Amino acid sequence: MKRTVKVAIDGVERILEAEEGELLSAVFGRYGLSIDMPCGGAGTCKNCLVTVDGKACLACQTRIETDVQVELGDSVRIQKILTGDTQSVPLSNPMFAQYGVAVDIGTTTICATLMGRDGVTDTVSRQNPQTAFGADVISRIEHALSGGGEALALCIHKALSEMMIALCRRRGIDSYFVDAAVITGNTAMLYLLTGQDPAGLARAPFAADRLFGECIEARVFDFPISSEARVYLPRCISAFVGADITCAILASGMCVPGKTALLADIGTNGEIALWHGDRIYCCATAVGPAFEGAGIAHGMYGARGAIDHVWQEDGIVRCSTIGGEPARGICGSGIVDAIALMLELEVIDETGAFSDASDWFALQNGIGITGADVRKIQLAKAAVRAGIETLLEMEGIEQSKVERLFLAGGFGSLINLKNAAQIGLFPPEMADRVSVIGNAAHTGAAMLLGDKALADIAVRLAERSHTVSLESNPVFTNHYVEHMMF
């Protein structure tokens, strides 16, 4: 039986149709509403809190049994998603004849840019709807292996189609004028996009049986673009170092002969690349979603009302929020600032233990940092730092020889670098050599779209890359344990 869900969005009431017994979160998903569910719908993060007929409920746990009135409040988040630098991408030999779209499918967010022959670009971004199936890559792979692969593929196809249409409407053109696209992402994201069986990514020896670097007809994905359009999926490096890193390496320009450089792309997954001696060495480390606010007591993504910076002034702890709105949570950059300040004030010691029995550091509006939050950040930052130092040690390179550390990803672009070095996210001596390059995967995808000759260069970059396995690696384990300390 059909039921109706009445909901006000931007002051306009909409009526959504639901099947009796359908989860409210699933109804939202079908209508393109981005509901924040980093726990994957397990009901543990409480981020999808809504009001149904005057009663507070979790959208991921509420089934529609009757006609209902829903108030969204802050549960549909206004995201602060970092996009790549696509404005300065040259169009020397574009893949498209009229218009093209460059896309980065991130584990958490998606960015898409429309490019025209006039050089004008426009970008939209949104939450990856696959977060409804899990906040991380592993949970989504497990869902696909248990029979959910088609649902994962269809929801990303639908999201990309909606983004393409939105971009073209902004430009005042029909989406069928788009005749080429480049879609990048980590290896798992491209597997789920194409419906490829991810079994090889889920068990040892964790080998990818498809590394892409290929063109696919757009009609395979049912995209609303030209029937002749082709979609280029850049070359991945290995099972857990994907095409997004290939694109980030391309965008960074780090591969200069005779130079030594590092790139760290910090998100739910942490990928690190080292350029040295005409070779690229890569690794992937399980950072987890803590830097994106998931699993933190008052954590949230970088949305309005998120505490994004913390400092002390005149003996008082001060906070700023995204949008200048009342604080309703804390995002990754704010968490890094808060923990650095806690160390400075000796609220916690080098082990992360609180100096008193409170296990609580108050910030603003009842929001604060707990001992459990500190532990999760310790695990995340230790994974990144250990990955960096493992690559350097295994290749016999001293930290002083690294001339540039490129920091990529949305989280990396918002943090205070001094505070990040203080908590040990990267070696403090590299702080003055850090270049923040934003969503470099998105930039790299736009570069490929703007110059078809770069596709061969990107493939060669991937082919000359060697992935260092961190699983059961004693060097990594030693560094990881060492950098659990602050």
C-alpha positions in Angstrom: 0.0 0.0 0.0 1.2 3.5 -0.8 1.7 6.0 1.9 2.6 9.7 1.8 5.4 11.6 3.6 4.9 15.3 3.8 8.1 17.2 4.4 9.1 20.9 4.1 12.3 21.5 2.1 13.6 25.1 1.9 10.2 26.3 3.0 8.3 24.4 0.3 6.2 21.4 1.3 6.8 18.3 -0.8 4.8 15.1 -0.7 6.9 11.9 -1.1 5.4 8.6 -1.9 6.4 5.6 0.2 5.7 1.9 0.3 4.1 0.8 3.5 6.9 -0.6 5.7 9.6 1.2 3.8 12.4 2.9 5.8 12.1 6.7 5.9 15.8 6.9 5.0 15.2 4.9 1.9 12.3 7.2 0.9 14.6 10.2 1.3 17.3 8.5 -0.8 14.9 7.8 -3.7 14.0 11.5 -3.8 17.6 12.6 -3.7 17.6 14.0 -0.1 21.0 13.7 1.5 20.6 12.3 5.0 23.7 12.1 7.1 24.2 8.5 8.1 27.9 7.7 8.7 27.0 4.6 10.7 25.5 3.1 7.6 21.9 3.0 8.9 22.8 1.0 12.1 21.1 3.6 14.3 24.2 4.3 16.3 25.4 7.7 15.1 22.1 9.5 15.7 22.9 11.9 12.8 19.7 11.2 10.9 17.4 12.5 13.7 14.1 13.8 12.4 10.6 14.6 13.8 7.8 12.3 12.6 4.3 13.5 13.6 5.9 15.4 16.5 8.0 12.6 17.8 11.8 12.4 17.5 12.9 9.5 15.4 15.9 8.2 13.4 15.2 8.1 9.7 17.3 4.9 9.3 15.2 3.0 11.9 11.7 4.4 11.2 9.4 2.5 8.9 6.4 4.2 7.2 3.2 2.5 8.3 0.8 5.4 7.9 0.7 8.9 6.2 3.1 11.1 8.1 4.4 14.6 8.5 8.2 14.9 8.8 10.3 17.8 10.0 13.9 17.6 8.8 15.5 20.2 11.0 19.3 20.0 10.6 19.3 16.3 9.5 19.6 17.3 5.9 23.0 18.9 6.2 24.3 21.8 4.2 27.7 20.5 3.3 31.0 22.3 3.0 32.6 20.0 0.4 35.9 20.9 -1.0 36.2 20.7 -4.8 39.2 20.6 -6.9 40.8 23.5 -8.7 39.1 23.2 -12.1 39.0 26.8 -13.0 42.6 26.9 -14.2 42.6 23.6 -16.1 43.7 24.3 -19.7 41.7 22.9 -22.6 44.6 21.9 -25.0 43.1 18.8 -26.5 39.8 18.0 -24.7 38.1 14.6 -24.7 34.8 16.3 -25.5 33.5 18.1 -28.6 30.9 20.3 -26.9 30.7 19.6 -23.1 32.3 17.2 -20.7 31.9 16.2 -17.1 34.7 15.4 -14.6 33.7 13.5 -11.5 35.4 12.4 -8.3 33.5 9.7 -6.4 34.8 10.0 -2.9 33.9 7.5 -0.2 31.9 10.3 1.6 31.3 12.9 -1.1 31.0 13.3 -4.8 32.2 16.3 -6.8 31.3 16.9 -10.5 32.4 19.7 -12.8 30.9 20.6 -16.2 33.5 21.9 -18.7 32.8 23.7 -22.0 34.9 24.5 -25.0 34.8 28.2 -23.8 36.8 27.2 -20.8 34.0 28.0 -18.3 33.4 25.4 -15.6 30.7 24.9 -13.0 30.8 22.5 -10.1 28.2 20.7 -7.9 28.8 18.4 -4.9 26.8 16.1 -2.7 27.1 13.3 -0.2 27.8 9.9 -1.7 24.4 8.1 -1.3 26.3 4.8 -0.8 26.9 6.1 2.8 23.5 4.6 3.5 25.1 1.2 3.1 28.2 2.0 5.3 30.6 4.8 6.0 33.7 3.0 4.8 34.8 1.0 1.8 34.9 -2.4 3.6 31.3 -2.2 4.8 30.2 -1.4 1.2 32.2 -4.3 -0.3 30.6 -6.6 2.3 27.2 -5.3 1.3 27.9 -6.0 -2.4 29.1 -9.5 -1.7 26.0 -10.2 0.3 23.8 -9.4 -2.8 23.7 -5.6 -2.6 25.9 -4.8 -5.5 23.1 -3.8 -7.9 21.7 -1.4 -5.3 25.1 0.2 -4.7 25.6 0.7 -8.4 22.1 2.0 -9.1 22.2 4.6 -6.3 25.6 6.0 -7.6 24.3 6.0 -11.2 21.2 8.0 -10.1 23.3 10.5 -8.1 25.6 11.1 -11.0 22.7 11.5 -13.4 21.1 14.1 -11.1 24.3 16.0 -10.8 24.9 16.1 -14.6 21.3 17.4 -15.1 21.8 20.0 -12.4 25.1 21.2 -14.0 23.5 21.5 -17.4 20.5 23.4 -16.1 22.8 25.9 -14.5 24.4 26.5 -17.9 21.1 26.5 -19.7 21.8 23.6 -21.9 20.3 20.1 -22.5 22.3 17.4 -20.8 22.5 15.5 -24.1 25.1 18.0 -25.3 27.6 16.3 -22.9 29.6 14.0 -25.0 32.4 12.8 -22.7 33.1 12.2 -19.0 36.0 11.3 -16.7 35.0 9.5 -13.5 37.7 8.9 -10.9 37.6 7.3 -7.4 39.4 4.7 -5.4 39.4 1.1 -6.7 36.4 0.0 -4.7 34.3 3.0 -5.8 35.0 2.2 -9.5 34.2 -1.5 -8.8 30.9 -0.5 -7.3 30.2 2.0 -10.1 30.7 -0.6 -12.8 29.1 -3.6 -10.9 32.4 -5.4 -10.9 32.6 -8.3 -8.4 34.7 -6.9 -5.5 35.5 -10.4 -4.0 39.2 -9.9 -4.8 39.3 -6.7 -2.8 37.8 -8.5 0.2 40.3 -11.3 0.8 44.0 -12.0 0.7 46.1 -11.4 -1.3 43.7 -8.4 -2.0 44.5 -8.2 -5.7 42.4 -6.2 -8.1 41.4 -8.1 -11.2 40.4 -4.9 -13.0 42.5 -1.7 -12.8 40.5 0.3 -15.4 42.3 2.9 -17.5 39.5 2.3 -20.0 36.5 3.9 -21.8 33.0 2.7 -21.3 29.9 3.8 -23.2 27.7 6.2 -21.2 24.6 4.2 -22.0 25.9 1.4 -19.8 25.3 3.6 -16.8 22.1 5.1 -18.2 23.5 8.6 -17.9 21.3 11.3 -19.4 24.0 12.5 -21.8 24.7 12.0 -25.5 24.1 8.5 -26.7 27.6 8.6 -28.3 29.3 9.7 -25.1 32.1 7.7 -23.6 33.1 7.6 -20.0 36.8 7.4 -19.2 37.8 5.6 -15.9 41.4 6.4 -15.1 43.9 3.7 -14.2 44.1 2.5 -10.6 47.4 1.6 -9.1 46.3 -1.5 -7.0 43.5 -2.9 -5.0 43.5 -0.1 -2.3 45.4 2.6 -4.1 43.0 3.8 -6.7 42.5 6.1 -9.7 41.9 8.9 -7.3 45.5 8.7 -6.3 46.7 8.5 -9.9 44.7 11.7 -10.6 46.1 13.4 -7.4 49.7 12.5 -8.4 49.0 14.0 -11.8 47.5 17.1 -10.4 50.2 17.6 -7.8 53.0 17.7 -10.3 55.1 15.9 -7.8 57.0 13.7 -10.2 59.9 16.0 -11.0 63.1 14.2 -12.0 65.8 14.4 -9.3 63.3 15.5 -6.6 61.8 13.6 -3.6 58.2 14.3 -2.7 55.3 12.8 -0.7 51.6 13.0 -1.2 49.1 12.2 1.5 45.4 12.1 0.7 43.6 12.0 4.0 40.0 10.9 4.1 38.1 7.8 5.4 40.9 6.0 3.6 44.4 7.3 3.7 46.6 6.9 0.7 50.2 8.0 0.6 52.6 8.2 -2.4 56.3 8.8 -2.4 58.2 10.0 -5.5 61.9 9.2 -5.5 64.5 8.0 -8.0 62.1 8.0 -10.9 59.7 5.6 -9.1 56.5 6.0 -7.1 55.9 4.0 -4.0 52.4 3.9 -2.5 50.5 2.5 0.5 47.0 2.6 1.8 46.3 2.8 5.5 43.0 2.5 7.4 42.5 5.9 8.8 38.8 5.5 9.5 36.1 8.2 9.6 37.2 10.0 12.8 38.7 12.9 11.0 35.4 13.4 9.2 33.6 13.5 12.6 32.1 10.0 12.5 32.3 8.0 15.7 33.2 11.1 17.7 30.8 11.9 20.6 29.7 15.3 19.1 31.3 14.7 15.7 29.8 15.8 12.4 30.8 16.5 8.8 31.9 20.0 7.7 28.3 21.4 7.7 26.9 24.6 9.1 27.1 24.8 12.8 30.2 22.5 13.0 33.0 23.8 15.1 35.9 24.1 12.7 38.5 25.9 14.7 39.4 26.0 18.4 41.9 28.2 20.2 42.6 29.9 23.5 42.3 33.7 23.9 42.7 35.6 27.2 42.6 32.3 29.1 39.3 31.3 27.5 38.7 28.5 25.0 37.2 30.0 21.8 35.5 28.3 18.9 34.4 29.3 15.4 31.7 27.4 13.4 31.0 26.9 9.8 28.5 29.6 8.7 28.9 31.4 12.0 25.9 29.5 13.3 25.4 28.1 16.9 27.6 25.1 17.5 25.9 21.8 17.0 28.9 19.5 16.6 32.6 19.4 15.7 34.2 18.5 12.4 37.7 17.1 11.8 39.6 20.4 11.7 38.1 21.5 15.0 38.9 18.1 16.5 42.6 18.5 15.6 42.6 22.1 17.0 40.9 20.9 20.2 43.4 18.1 20.9 46.4 20.3 20.1 45.0 22.8 22.7 44.4 20.0 25.2 48.0 19.0 24.9 49.2 22.6 25.2 47.1 23.1 28.3 48.2 19.7 29.7 44.6 18.6 29.9 45.9 15.3 28.4 49.4 13.9 28.5 51.5 12.3 25.7 49.6 9.0 26.1 46.2 10.7 25.6 45.1 10.2 29.2 43.3 13.1 30.9 45.1 14.7 33.8 42.0 14.5 36.0 39.1 12.1 36.3 36.7 14.2 34.2 37.4 12.5 30.8 35.9 15.6 29.3 37.1 18.9 27.6 34.2 21.4 27.2 34.1 23.6 24.1 30.8 25.3 23.4 27.0 24.6 23.7 27.5 21.4 25.6 29.9 20.1 22.9 33.2 18.7 24.0 35.9 16.1 23.5 35.9 12.8 25.5 38.6 10.3 26.2 37.2 7.9 23.7 37.4 10.7 21.0 41.1 11.2 21.8 41.7 7.5 21.4 40.0 7.4 18.0 42.1 10.4 16.8 45.2 8.7 18.1 44.4 5.6 16.0 43.7 7.7 12.9 46.8 10.0 13.1 49.1 7.1 13.9 47.9 5.3 10.8 48.8 8.3 8.6 52.1 9.1 10.2 53.2 5.4 10.3 52.3 5.1 6.6 54.5 8.1 5.7 57.4 6.8 7.8 57.1 3.2 6.6 57.5 4.3 2.9 60.5 6.5 3.8 62.2 3.8 5.9 61.7 1.0 3.4 63.2 3.1 0.7 66.0 4.3 2.9 65.1 8.0 2.6 65.7 10.4 5.4 62.8 12.8 6.3 65.1 15.8 5.6 65.4 14.7 2.0 61.7 15.1 1.3 61.4 18.5 -0.4 57.6 18.7 -0.5 54.7 17.1 1.3 51.5 17.5 -0.7 48.4 17.3 1.5 45.3 16.4 -0.5 41.6 15.9 0.4 39.0 18.0 2.0 40.1 17.4 5.6 43.7 18.3 4.8 42.6 21.7 3.3 40.8 22.8 6.4 43.2 21.9 9.2 45.7 24.2 11.0 49.0 22.7 9.8 50.8 23.7 13.0 48.3 21.9 15.1 48.3 18.9 12.8 52.0 18.6 13.2 51.7 19.1 17.0 49.4 16.1 17.4 51.7 14.0 15.1 49.7 13.7 11.9 52.9 14.2 9.9 56.6 14.8 11.0 56.9 18.3 12.6 60.1 19.0 10.6 58.0 18.8 7.4 55.5 21.5 8.5 57.2 24.2 6.5 57.3 22.0 3.4 53.6 21.2 3.2 51.6 22.3 0.1 47.8 22.0 0.6 46.3 21.0 -2.8 42.7 20.4 -2.0 40.7 17.8 -3.8 43.5 16.8 -6.1 41.7 13.7 -7.4 38.9 16.0 -8.8 41.5 18.4 -10.3 43.3 15.5 -11.9 40.0 14.2 -13.4 39.4 17.6 -14.9 42.9 17.7 -16.3 42.3 14.4 -18.1 39.0 15.7 -19.5 40.8 18.8 -20.7 43.7 17.0 -22.4 43.2 13.5 -23.8 47.0 13.1 -24.1 47.3 13.0 -20.3 45.5 9.7 -20.2 48.6 7.9 -21.4 50.7 9.8 -18.9 48.4 8.8 -16.1 48.6 5.2 -17.1 52.4 5.3 -17.1 52.3 6.9 -13.7 50.2 4.1 -12.4 52.3 1.4 -14.1 55.5 2.8 -12.6 54.0 2.8 -9.1 54.8 0.1 -6.6 52.4 -0.6 -3.7 53.9 -1.4 -0.3 51.7 -3.7 1.7 51.2 -2.6 5.3 49.4 -5.8 6.3 51.6 -7.7 8.8 54.5 -5.3 8.0 56.7 -5.0 11.0 58.1 -1.6 10.0 54.6 -0.2 9.8 53.5 -1.9 13.1 56.5 -0.4 15.0 55.8 3.1 13.7 52.1 2.7 14.3 52.6 1.8 18.0 55.2 4.6 18.4 52.9 7.3 17.0 50.0 6.3 19.1 51.7 8.7 21.5 51.4 12.4 21.1 
